[in-house]
């Protein structure tokens, strides 16, 4: 058990500014330690990155035992707050989803993402309520970032996306959500309409056509997540390097832009 309830208030305060909270999502203890050393004020996980690192697909397929072990490993090597992408709670049953998230909180998380996906908003609201209750029993003021996939999954026609997102935000806030994660949104006018339409701090996901950070702040966004983008890039680079090595057997390209062995070893040395 590596519960760290003392970091909960710090994490909550990071959503109040004045700066945009930037989260370079990690997938294991090493990546979390690296990102913390580079100045990350909190560590978030990427469900996709964690799943891929353990040989599973993303999409609520990761065994909770495996995720809990990863959370424990990360919490043991960082000092900043940790929030975990818990996908849909790994169950359609709100009570079971809450038990699953409670395990992650017991291992060191003080925040979590919970998503609605293609499910009914009422289901996510019920999960949020149960997670809040479970966290209270653990003495953790959990920050629940309610992720709505209205934009990401194109759940309604474009002209209805702002309205539907804000309607869900009301449901999720009433259930106890602390933040609203509008994954997949990139349009500046829509972003501003949503930040103005909800008191919840709004989180957006990195996308090639997303407005610049300064513009996001002007639009009222409080949190920007890298999501799986860094993990995807690392997998792409690893694949290219391994492919070249297997095809040609050359060594030189393996060391281009590589972090040094001594620096990485020093970074991972416990003090």
Secondary structure, 3 states (H helix, E strand, C coil): CCCCHHHHHHHHHHHHCCCCEEECCECCHHHHHHHHHCCCCEEEECHHHHHHHCCCCCCCCCCHHHHHHHHHHHHCCCCCEEEEECCCCCCCCHHHHHHHHHHHHHCCCCEEEEECCCCCHHHHHHHHHHHHHHHHHHCCCCEEEEEECCCCCCCCCHHHHHHHHHHHHHHHHHHCCCEEEECCCCCHHHHHHHHHHCCCEEEEECCCCCCCHHHHHHHCCCEEECCCHHHHHHHHHHHHHHHHHHHHCCCHHHHCCCCCHHHHHHHHCCC
